[in-house]
């Protein structure tokens, strides 16, 4: 993205903001949506270093003299994309920048997202320019177990700065995406997919038990695959299962019950058919993008599914998902806007890409709402964020102004 002059009150330049973190910054909005509480009209967010120091109405927040200011019509928390492959799947849609899926074996939980993530990829800057400040990204659906996921900020100074959780979940797929498509290469059926996964969990359980024996010489040699699955079994990390058809959702729930693992359901086009089952399980849903195309196993998806999941009281978040074509990603802002036009309230839709997503990722103490002590991640808009004529006019990540447009 071409660097452009940032118009602040006081005429502070983009270059100064991109190199250093402001000691103080005040962000004013005609409307400030805190998400966790009431919306303020008008409102101000005071930032000190990388954290939010105060949120309130102008006049109620003491702003030090000389503090640089940003102003916008609407201010929201930085958006949280609950499931993406951005930074692993690159902008160019060519083999040399596509790292999201390894097909040499059906089960590879040892593959680390952090080893593939490219914080300098143009897609990272692209989604950030529209207000996305936190990404849950990593290995894509398309294999029985494709690898690990991670959570990163979209500020691309360095990978160390970007990483929030180096290992968030283990990504799996049940349904069409888990099948090899070849008669001589398993899994070829849904039953075989589940059987393979169950068998690996049994092996991982036995492996973990043997690794704990006191006699070092009796412990099995390290096995990275079983090590990773053992982390799922001891509930250190959840299993993220991409499922769309109702029978695959139920199979995933049976696995979770059998092995007592934490589950996050992903996609779930058939959600209206299994609402009570998911509700009883207590597991959250990372729902398919609102505008995803209804075909094949996703034939039952609907623009109204988010509203139905919300009405059922199931924790959920919207996501950008994985796209097989340029620019390789959807934008959660637009997906939430469509959900808001099809049954969700404005606040419910905004929460689905901010605080709701942060809660499912276990990061609600850091991101997802504008509250004192949280990370200073903000998105600034020149109108209603869910109107397509609105522009994102500024982004703040960890207290650093990363994007702006002339005013």
C-alpha positions in Angstrom: 0.0 0.0 0.0 1.4 3.4 -1.0 2.2 5.5 2.1 0.2 8.6 2.3 0.1 11.6 4.5 -1.8 11.1 7.7 -3.9 14.1 8.5 -4.0 14.4 12.2 -4.9 17.4 14.3 -1.4 18.9 14.6 -0.3 17.5 11.2 1.7 14.6 12.4 3.2 12.7 9.4 2.6 9.0 8.5 6.4 8.4 8.6 6.6 9.4 12.2 3.7 7.2 13.2 4.9 4.2 11.2 8.3 4.2 12.9 7.4 4.8 16.5 4.5 4.1 18.9 2.8 7.1 20.2 3.1 7.8 23.9 -0.4 9.2 23.8 -3.1 9.4 21.1 -6.7 10.5 21.4 -9.2 9.1 18.9 -12.5 11.0 18.7 -15.7 9.6 17.0 -19.1 11.1 16.4 -20.1 7.6 17.4 -17.8 5.2 19.3 -19.0 1.6 19.5 -17.4 0.0 22.5 -19.2 -3.3 21.8 -18.9 -4.4 25.4 -21.0 -1.5 26.6 -23.0 1.4 25.4 -22.2 3.2 22.2 -21.0 6.8 22.9 -22.2 9.6 20.7 -19.8 11.4 20.7 -17.0 9.5 22.3 -13.2 9.4 22.7 -10.6 6.7 23.2 -7.4 7.7 24.9 -4.4 5.5 24.0 -1.1 5.3 25.9 1.5 3.1 24.4 0.0 -0.1 23.1 -3.1 0.0 25.4 -6.3 1.8 25.8 -6.0 4.2 28.8 -9.6 5.5 28.9 -12.9 5.4 27.0 -15.7 7.9 27.5 -17.5 11.0 26.4 -15.4 14.1 25.5 -15.0 16.1 28.6 -15.1 13.1 30.9 -11.7 11.8 29.7 -8.7 13.9 30.7 -6.5 14.3 27.6 -3.0 15.6 28.2 -2.2 18.9 26.5 -0.6 18.4 23.1 -1.8 14.9 22.6 -2.2 14.0 18.9 -5.8 13.4 17.8 -7.6 11.3 15.2 -11.2 12.0 14.3 -13.8 9.9 12.4 -17.5 9.6 12.1 -17.5 6.1 13.6 -14.9 4.3 15.7 -15.1 0.6 16.4 -12.8 -2.0 17.9 -10.4 -3.4 15.4 -12.1 -6.3 13.6 -11.3 -9.9 14.5 -11.4 -12.4 11.7 -12.3 -15.6 13.4 -11.0 -18.0 10.7 -8.8 -17.1 7.7 -5.8 -18.4 5.7 -4.5 -14.9 5.1 -0.7 -14.7 5.4 -0.4 -18.4 4.7 -2.4 -18.3 1.4 -0.8 -15.4 -0.5 -2.2 -12.7 -2.8 -1.0 -14.1 -6.1 -2.9 -17.4 -6.2 0.2 -19.2 -7.6 2.0 -22.2 -6.2 4.9 -20.3 -4.7 2.7 -18.3 -2.3 0.1 -21.0 -1.4 1.2 -22.6 1.9 -2.2 -23.3 3.4 -2.6 -27.0 2.5 -0.2 -30.0 2.4 -1.7 -33.0 0.7 1.1 -35.6 1.1 -0.7 -37.3 4.0 -4.3 -37.1 5.4 -3.3 -36.4 9.0 -0.6 -33.8 9.7 -1.3 -32.0 12.9 2.4 -31.3 13.4 2.5 -28.7 10.6 2.9 -25.3 12.3 1.2 -22.2 10.9 3.9 -20.0 12.3 6.4 -21.7 10.0 4.4 -20.6 6.9 2.9 -17.2 7.9 4.2 -14.3 5.8 3.4 -11.0 7.7 4.6 -9.0 4.7 2.1 -10.5 2.3 -0.1 -7.9 0.5 -3.2 -9.7 1.7 -2.3 -8.9 5.3 -2.1 -5.2 4.5 -5.3 -5.4 2.4 -7.5 -6.8 5.1 -6.0 -4.4 7.7 -6.9 -1.4 5.5 -10.5 -2.4 5.9 -10.3 -2.5 9.7 -9.2 -6.1 10.4 -6.6 -6.0 13.2 -6.6 -9.6 14.4 -6.5 -12.8 12.3 -7.1 -16.4 13.3 -5.2 -18.0 10.4 -3.3 -21.1 9.4 -3.8 -24.4 7.6 -6.9 -24.6 5.5 -9.8 -27.1 5.2 -9.2 -29.8 2.6 -7.4 -32.6 4.5 -8.5 -34.8 7.4 -6.1 -32.9 9.7 -4.3 -30.2 7.8 -2.2 -28.6 10.5 -2.2 -25.9 13.2 -3.7 -22.4 13.3 -2.4 -19.2 15.0 -3.6 -15.8 15.9 -1.7 -12.7 14.7 -2.1 -9.0 14.6 -2.1 -7.4 11.1 0.7 -5.0 11.9 3.5 -6.4 9.8 6.7 -4.9 11.3 7.9 -8.4 12.2 6.5 -11.9 12.9 7.5 -11.7 16.6 5.5 -8.5 16.9 2.5 -9.9 15.0 2.1 -13.2 16.9 -0.6 -13.3 19.6 -1.0 -17.1 19.8 1.6 -19.2 18.0 -0.6 -22.2 18.3 -4.3 -21.6 18.6 -6.1 -24.8 17.3 -5.5 -28.0 15.3 -7.5 -27.8 12.0 -9.4 -30.8 10.8 -12.1 -31.5 8.2 -15.0 -33.9 8.1 -17.1 -34.3 5.0 -16.2 -33.8 1.3 -13.0 -31.8 2.1 -11.5 -34.7 4.0 -11.9 -37.3 1.2 -8.9 -38.1 -1.1 -11.1 -38.5 -4.2 -9.1 -41.6 -5.1 -10.3 -45.2 -4.6 -6.8 -46.4 -3.6 -5.9 -43.6 -1.2 -7.8 -43.2 2.1 -10.0 -41.7 3.3 -12.5 -42.5 0.5 -15.6 -42.3 2.6 -17.0 -40.4 5.6 -16.8 -43.5 7.8 -13.2 -44.0 6.9 -12.4 -40.4 7.8 -13.9 -40.7 11.2 -12.2 -44.1 11.8 -8.8 -42.8 10.8 -9.2 -39.8 13.2 -10.4 -42.0 16.0 -7.5 -44.4 15.5 -5.0 -41.6 15.7 -6.5 -40.3 18.9 -6.2 -43.7 20.4 -2.5 -43.8 19.4 -1.9 -40.3 20.8 -3.5 -41.2 24.1 -1.3 -44.3 24.5 1.8 -42.3 23.3 1.1 -39.6 25.9 0.7 -42.2 28.7 4.0 -43.9 27.7 5.9 -40.6 27.5 5.1 -40.1 31.2 6.7 -43.3 32.6 9.5 -42.6 35.0 12.1 -44.7 33.2 13.5 -42.5 30.4 14.8 -45.5 28.5 11.2 -46.9 28.3 9.7 -43.8 26.8 8.9 -43.9 23.1 10.8 -41.8 20.7 9.3 -38.4 20.1 6.5 -38.4 17.4 5.5 -34.9 16.3 2.1 -36.0 15.0 1.1 -37.8 18.2 2.5 -35.0 20.3 0.3 -32.5 18.6 -2.8 -34.7 18.9 -2.0 -35.3 22.6 -2.3 -31.6 23.1 -5.9 -31.9 21.7 -6.6 -34.8 24.1 -5.3 -33.0 27.2 -7.4 -30.0 26.1 -4.5 -27.6 25.8 -5.7 -26.7 22.3 -9.2 -27.2 20.7 -9.9 -29.2 17.5 -11.2 -26.9 14.8 -13.4 -29.1 12.7 -14.7 -27.8 9.3 -18.1 -29.5 8.8 -21.1 -28.5 6.7 -23.5 -31.4 6.4 -25.6 -32.2 9.5 -24.3 -35.8 9.6 -20.7 -34.5 9.7 -21.6 -32.1 12.5 -23.0 -35.0 14.6 -19.9 -37.2 13.9 -17.7 -34.4 15.2 -19.8 -34.1 18.3 -19.6 -37.8 18.9 -15.8 -37.7 18.6 -15.7 -34.8 21.1 -17.8 -36.7 23.5 -15.8 -39.9 23.2 -12.4 -38.3 23.7 -13.5 -35.4 25.9 -11.9 -32.8 23.7 -12.6 -29.1 23.2 -14.3 -28.5 19.8 -14.8 -25.5 17.7 -17.2 -26.1 14.8 -16.3 -24.3 11.5 -18.5 -23.6 8.5 -21.7 -25.5 9.6 -23.9 -24.7 6.6 -26.5 -27.1 8.0 -26.6 -25.3 11.3 -30.4 -24.9 11.3 -30.7 -28.7 11.1 -28.6 -29.3 14.2 -29.2 -26.3 16.4 -30.4 -28.3 19.4 -27.5 -30.7 19.2 -24.9 -27.9 19.0 -26.7 -26.0 21.8 -26.5 -29.0 24.1 -22.8 -29.5 23.4 -21.9 -26.0 24.4 -19.4 -25.7 21.6 -19.1 -22.5 19.5 -19.5 -22.1 15.8 -17.2 -20.1 13.4 -20.0 -19.7 10.9 -19.4 -19.7 7.1 -19.2 -16.3 5.5 -22.7 -14.9 4.9 -22.2 -14.5 1.2 -20.6 -17.9 0.6 -21.9 -19.7 -2.4 -24.5 -22.5 -1.7 -23.3 -25.5 -3.6 -22.3 -29.1 -2.9 -22.2 -29.8 0.8 -22.9 -26.2 1.5 -26.1 -26.2 -0.4 -28.2 -25.4 2.7 -26.4 -22.3 3.8 -28.5 -19.1 4.1 -28.0 -15.4 4.6 -30.2 -15.8 7.7 -28.2 -18.6 9.4 -26.3 -16.2 11.6 -29.5 -14.8 13.0 -30.8 -18.3 13.7 -27.6 -19.3 15.5 -27.8 -16.1 17.5 -31.4 -16.8 18.4 -30.5 -20.2 19.6 -28.0 -18.7 22.1 -25.0 -20.5 20.5 -21.7 -18.6 20.7 -20.6 -17.8 17.2 -18.5 -15.5 15.1 -18.4 -14.8 11.4 -15.2 -15.4 9.3 -13.7 -14.7 6.0 -13.0 -18.4 5.3 -10.8 -19.7 2.4 -11.3 -18.8 -1.2 -9.7 -20.6 -4.1 -9.4 -17.5 -6.3 -7.9 -14.0 -6.2 -7.8 -12.1 -3.8 -8.0 -15.3 -1.7 -10.1 -13.9 1.0 -13.4 -12.3 1.9 -13.7 -9.4 4.3 -15.5 -10.0 7.6 -16.8 -6.4 7.6 -18.9 -7.1 4.5 -20.0 -10.5 5.7 -21.2 -9.0 9.0 -23.0 -6.2 7.0 -25.0 -8.8 5.1 -25.8 -10.7 8.3 -27.1 -7.4 9.8 -29.4 -7.0 6.8 -30.8 -10.6 7.3 -31.8 -10.8 10.9 -29.0 -9.7 13.2 -29.1 -6.4 14.9 -26.2 -3.9 14.2 -24.7 -4.7 17.6 -25.0 -8.4 17.2 -23.4 -8.3 13.8 -20.6 -6.0 15.0 -19.9 -8.4 17.9 -19.7 -11.3 15.5 -16.5 -9.8 14.1 -15.2 -8.3 17.3 -15.9 -9.4 20.9 -17.8 -12.6 19.9 -14.8 -13.8 17.8 -12.4 -12.8 20.6 -14.3 -14.8 23.2 -14.1 -18.0 21.0 -10.4 -17.5 20.5 -9.8 -17.0 24.2 -8.6 -13.4 23.7 -11.5 -11.3 25.1 -9.2 -9.9 27.7 -7.1 -8.3 25.0 -9.1 -7.6 21.9 -12.7 -7.3 20.6 -14.0 -4.2 22.5 -12.9 -0.8 23.5 -12.2 -1.0 27.2 -9.5 0.3 29.5 -6.4 -2.0 29.6 -7.1 -3.7 26.3 -4.9 -3.6 23.2 -5.3 -0.3 21.4 -6.8 -1.8 18.2 -9.3 0.5 16.5 -11.0 0.9 13.1 -12.2 4.3 11.9 -14.9 4.9 9.3 -16.4 7.9 7.6 -20.0 6.5 8.1 -21.9 3.4 9.1 -19.4 0.5 8.8 -22.0 -1.7 7.3 -22.9 0.6 4.4 -21.0 -0.3 1.2 -20.4 3.4 0.5 -18.5 3.8 3.8 -14.7 3.9 3.8 -12.3 2.8 6.4 -10.3 6.0 7.0 -7.9 4.8 9.7 -6.6 1.8 11.5 -4.7 1.6 14.8 -3.0 -1.6 15.8 -1.3 -1.9 19.2 -1.4 1.9 19.5 0.3 2.4 16.1 -1.5 4.2 13.3 -1.0 1.8 10.4 -3.4 3.1 7.8 -5.1 6.3 6.9 -6.6 8.2 4.0 -6.5 12.0 3.3 -9.5 13.9 4.7 
